[in-house]
Amino acid sequence: MGRAVAGGVSYVAGLVAQDVQDALLERYGRWPICPVCASGDPHALDVEPELGPDPHWVCGKQGVVVAPVGGLT
């Protein structure tokens, strides 16, 4: 069991980011708003990879990596 838990550690940051994003959507709206597409229809950034190590916030419309999860300023 310890080995399975250790292998899942790399998924935690992305999963937490998605959970926070979902919780905020229900209460406050989209978050984080994409800084790449400043004009037009505001949209939230996506977490990629959805499940995997080294998750990043990505503009899904432009396909641009904006920041690592935990690195938005």
C-alpha positions as CSV (number, residue, x, y, z in Angstrom):
1,M,0.0,0.0,0.0
2,G,2.8,2.4,0.7
3,R,4.1,2.1,-2.9
4,A,0.6,3.0,-4.3
5,V,0.4,6.1,-2.0
6,A,3.9,7.3,-3.0
7,G,3.0,6.9,-6.7
8,G,-0.1,9.1,-6.2
9,V,1.8,12.0,-4.6
10,S,2.6,13.5,-8.0
11,Y,-1.2,13.8,-8.7
12,V,-2.1,15.8,-5.6
13,A,-1.3,19.3,-6.7
14,G,-3.4,19.0,-9.9
15,L,-6.3,17.4,-8.1
16,V,-6.3,20.0,-5.4
17,A,-6.2,22.8,-8.0
18,Q,-9.1,21.3,-9.9
19,D,-11.1,20.9,-6.7
20,V,-10.5,24.5,-5.6
21,Q,-11.4,25.7,-9.1
22,D,-14.7,23.7,-9.0
23,A,-15.6,24.9,-5.5
24,L,-14.9,28.6,-6.4
25,L,-17.0,28.2,-9.6
26,E,-20.1,27.2,-7.6
27,R,-19.7,30.1,-5.2
28,Y,-17.8,33.0,-7.0
29,G,-17.5,32.1,-10.7
30,R,-14.7,31.3,-13.0
31,W,-11.2,31.2,-11.5
32,P,-8.4,31.8,-12.4
33,I,-9.4,34.0,-15.3
34,C,-7.1,33.6,-18.3
35,P,-4.6,36.5,-18.6
36,V,-3.7,35.5,-22.1
37,C,-7.1,36.2,-23.6
38,A,-7.7,39.6,-22.0
39,S,-10.3,40.7,-24.5
40,G,-13.3,38.7,-25.6
41,D,-15.1,36.1,-23.6
42,P,-13.4,35.6,-20.2
43,H,-12.7,32.0,-19.4
44,A,-10.9,30.1,-16.7
45,L,-7.5,28.5,-17.1
46,D,-7.4,24.7,-17.3
47,V,-5.1,22.3,-15.4
48,E,-2.9,20.1,-17.6
49,P,-2.2,17.4,-17.3
50,E,-5.5,16.6,-15.6
51,L,-3.9,13.7,-13.9
52,G,-0.2,13.6,-13.7
53,P,3.0,15.1,-12.4
54,D,4.0,18.7,-12.9
55,P,0.6,20.3,-13.5
56,H,0.3,23.7,-15.1
57,W,-2.4,26.3,-15.6
58,V,-3.0,26.5,-19.4
59,C,-5.1,28.7,-21.7
60,G,-7.2,26.0,-23.4
61,K,-8.1,28.4,-26.2
62,Q,-4.6,29.4,-27.1
63,G,-2.8,26.3,-25.9
64,V,-0.4,28.4,-23.9
65,V,1.2,27.4,-20.6
66,V,0.6,30.3,-18.2
67,A,2.1,29.1,-14.9
68,P,2.8,26.0,-12.9
69,V,0.1,25.1,-10.4
70,G,1.0,27.1,-7.3
71,G,2.9,29.7,-9.3
72,L,0.1,32.2,-10.4
73,T,0.8,35.7,-9.3
